[in-house]
């Protein structure tokens, strides 16, 4: 149960973190 929850969290957090990083990169590009 805990393993599948951790796996689901990783599957969600991975792309989510990548999306946030790309958004920050775009934001920084427009700010500077």
C-alpha distance matrix in Angstrom:
0.0 3.8 5.5 5.4 6.3 8.7 9.9 10.7 12.3 14.3 15.4 16.6 18.0 19.9 22.2 22.4 23.7 26.1 27.4 28.0 29.8 31.9 32.8 33.9 35.9 37.7 38.2 39.8 41.9 43.4 43.9 45.8
3.8 0.0 3.8 5.5 5.0 6.1 8.5 9.8 10.4 12.2 14.2 15.2 15.9 17.9 20.6 20.6 21.4 24.0 25.6 25.9 27.4 29.9 30.8 31.5 33.6 35.6 36.0 37.3 39.6 41.1 41.4 43.3
5.5 3.8 0.0 3.8 5.4 5.1 6.1 8.6 9.8 10.5 12.2 14.2 15.0 16.2 19.0 19.7 20.3 22.5 24.4 25.1 26.3 28.5 29.9 30.7 32.4 34.5 35.3 36.4 38.5 40.3 40.8 42.4
5.4 5.5 3.8 0.0 3.8 5.4 4.9 6.0 8.4 9.7 10.3 12.1 13.8 15.1 17.3 18.1 19.5 21.4 22.9 23.9 25.5 27.4 28.6 29.8 31.6 33.3 34.2 35.7 37.6 39.2 40.0 41.7
6.3 5.0 5.4 3.8 0.0 3.8 5.4 5.1 6.1 8.6 9.8 10.5 11.8 14.0 16.2 16.2 17.5 20.0 21.2 21.8 23.7 25.8 26.5 27.7 29.7 31.4 32.0 33.6 35.7 37.1 37.7 39.6
8.7 6.1 5.1 5.4 3.8 0.0 3.8 5.5 5.0 6.1 8.6 9.8 10.1 11.8 14.7 14.9 15.5 17.9 19.7 20.1 21.5 23.9 25.0 25.7 27.6 29.7 30.3 31.5 33.7 35.4 35.8 37.5
9.9 8.5 6.1 4.9 5.4 3.8 0.0 3.8 5.4 5.1 6.2 8.6 9.8 10.5 13.0 14.1 15.1 16.8 18.6 19.8 21.0 22.9 24.4 25.5 27.0 28.9 30.0 31.3 33.1 34.9 35.7 37.3
10.7 9.8 8.6 6.0 5.1 5.5 3.8 0.0 3.8 5.4 5.0 6.2 8.4 9.9 11.7 12.2 14.0 15.9 17.0 18.2 20.1 21.7 22.7 24.3 26.0 27.5 28.5 30.2 32.0 33.4 34.3 36.2
12.3 10.4 9.8 8.4 6.1 5.0 5.4 3.8 0.0 3.8 5.5 5.2 5.7 8.3 10.5 10.2 11.5 14.0 15.2 15.8 17.6 19.7 20.5 21.6 23.7 25.4 26.0 27.5 29.6 31.1 31.7 33.6
14.3 12.2 10.5 9.7 8.6 6.1 5.1 5.4 3.8 0.0 3.8 5.4 5.0 5.7 8.8 9.6 10.1 12.0 14.0 14.9 16.0 18.1 19.5 20.5 22.0 24.1 25.0 26.3 28.1 30.0 30.7 32.3
15.4 14.2 12.2 10.3 9.8 8.6 6.2 5.0 5.5 3.8 0.0 3.8 5.8 5.6 7.1 8.8 10.4 11.5 12.9 14.7 16.1 17.4 18.9 20.6 21.9 23.4 24.8 26.4 27.8 29.5 30.7 32.3
16.6 15.2 14.2 12.1 10.5 9.8 8.6 6.2 5.2 5.4 3.8 0.0 3.8 5.6 6.1 6.2 8.7 10.4 11.0 12.3 14.4 15.8 16.7 18.4 20.2 21.5 22.4 24.4 26.0 27.3 28.4 30.4
18.0 15.9 15.0 13.8 11.8 10.1 9.8 8.4 5.7 5.0 5.8 3.8 0.0 3.8 5.8 4.9 5.8 8.4 9.7 10.2 11.9 14.0 14.9 16.0 17.9 19.7 20.4 21.9 23.9 25.4 26.1 28.0
19.9 17.9 16.2 15.1 14.0 11.8 10.5 9.9 8.3 5.7 5.6 5.6 3.8 0.0 3.8 5.4 5.3 6.3 8.7 10.1 10.8 12.5 14.3 15.5 16.7 18.6 20.0 21.2 22.7 24.7 25.7 27.1
22.2 20.6 19.0 17.3 16.2 14.7 13.0 11.7 10.5 8.8 7.1 6.1 5.8 3.8 0.0 3.8 5.5 5.0 6.0 8.6 9.8 10.4 12.1 14.1 15.1 16.4 18.1 19.8 20.9 22.6 24.1 25.6
22.4 20.6 19.7 18.1 16.2 14.9 14.1 12.2 10.2 9.6 8.8 6.2 4.9 5.4 3.8 0.0 3.8 5.4 5.1 6.2 8.6 9.9 10.5 12.3 14.2 15.4 16.3 18.2 19.9 21.2 22.2 24.2
23.7 21.4 20.3 19.5 17.5 15.5 15.1 14.0 11.5 10.1 10.4 8.7 5.8 5.3 5.5 3.8 0.0 3.8 5.4 5.1 6.1 8.6 9.8 10.5 12.2 14.2 15.0 16.3 18.2 20.0 20.7 22.3
26.1 24.0 22.5 21.4 20.0 17.9 16.8 15.9 14.0 12.0 11.5 10.4 8.4 6.3 5.0 5.4 3.8 0.0 3.8 5.5 5.1 6.2 8.6 9.9 10.5 12.4 14.1 15.2 16.5 18.5 19.8 21.1
27.4 25.6 24.4 22.9 21.2 19.7 18.6 17.0 15.2 14.0 12.9 11.0 9.7 8.7 6.0 5.1 5.4 3.8 0.0 3.8 5.4 5.2 6.1 8.6 9.8 10.6 12.1 14.1 15.3 16.6 18.2 20.0
28.0 25.9 25.1 23.9 21.8 20.1 19.8 18.2 15.8 14.9 14.7 12.3 10.2 10.1 8.6 6.2 5.1 5.5 3.8 0.0 3.8 5.5 5.0 6.1 8.6 9.9 10.3 12.1 14.1 15.3 16.1 18.1
29.8 27.4 26.3 25.5 23.7 21.5 21.0 20.1 17.6 16.0 16.1 14.4 11.9 10.8 9.8 8.6 6.1 5.1 5.4 3.8 0.0 3.8 5.4 5.1 6.1 8.7 9.7 10.4 12.2 14.3 15.1 16.3
31.9 29.9 28.5 27.4 25.8 23.9 22.9 21.7 19.7 18.1 17.4 15.8 14.0 12.5 10.4 9.9 8.6 6.2 5.2 5.5 3.8 0.0 3.8 5.4 5.0 6.2 8.5 9.8 10.5 12.5 14.2 15.4
32.8 30.8 29.9 28.6 26.5 25.0 24.4 22.7 20.5 19.5 18.9 16.7 14.9 14.3 12.1 10.5 9.8 8.6 6.1 5.0 5.4 3.8 0.0 3.8 5.4 5.1 6.0 8.6 9.8 10.7 12.2 14.2
33.9 31.5 30.7 29.8 27.7 25.7 25.5 24.3 21.6 20.5 20.6 18.4 16.0 15.5 14.1 12.3 10.5 9.9 8.6 6.1 5.1 5.4 3.8 0.0 3.8 5.4 4.9 6.0 8.4 9.8 10.2 12.0
35.9 33.6 32.4 31.6 29.7 27.6 27.0 26.0 23.7 22.0 21.9 20.2 17.9 16.7 15.1 14.2 12.2 10.5 9.8 8.6 6.1 5.0 5.4 3.8 0.0 3.8 5.4 5.2 6.1 8.7 9.9 10.6
37.7 35.6 34.5 33.3 31.4 29.7 28.9 27.5 25.4 24.1 23.4 21.5 19.7 18.6 16.4 15.4 14.2 12.4 10.6 9.9 8.7 6.2 5.1 5.4 3.8 0.0 3.8 5.5 5.0 6.3 8.6 10.0
38.2 36.0 35.3 34.2 32.0 30.3 30.0 28.5 26.0 25.0 24.8 22.4 20.4 20.0 18.1 16.3 15.0 14.1 12.1 10.3 9.7 8.5 6.0 4.9 5.4 3.8 0.0 3.8 5.4 5.3 6.1 8.7
39.8 37.3 36.4 35.7 33.6 31.5 31.3 30.2 27.5 26.3 26.4 24.4 21.9 21.2 19.8 18.2 16.3 15.2 14.1 12.1 10.4 9.8 8.6 6.0 5.2 5.5 3.8 0.0 3.8 5.5 5.0 6.1
41.9 39.6 38.5 37.6 35.7 33.7 33.1 32.0 29.6 28.1 27.8 26.0 23.9 22.7 20.9 19.9 18.2 16.5 15.3 14.1 12.2 10.5 9.8 8.4 6.1 5.0 5.4 3.8 0.0 3.8 5.5 5.4
43.4 41.1 40.3 39.2 37.1 35.4 34.9 33.4 31.1 30.0 29.5 27.3 25.4 24.7 22.6 21.2 20.0 18.5 16.6 15.3 14.3 12.5 10.7 9.8 8.7 6.3 5.3 5.5 3.8 0.0 3.8 5.5
43.9 41.4 40.8 40.0 37.7 35.8 35.7 34.3 31.7 30.7 30.7 28.4 26.1 25.7 24.1 22.2 20.7 19.8 18.2 16.1 15.1 14.2 12.2 10.2 9.9 8.6 6.1 5.0 5.5 3.8 0.0 3.8
45.8 43.3 42.4 41.7 39.6 37.5 37.3 36.2 33.6 32.3 32.3 30.4 28.0 27.1 25.6 24.2 22.3 21.1 20.0 18.1 16.3 15.4 14.2 12.0 10.6 10.0 8.7 6.1 5.4 5.5 3.8 0.0
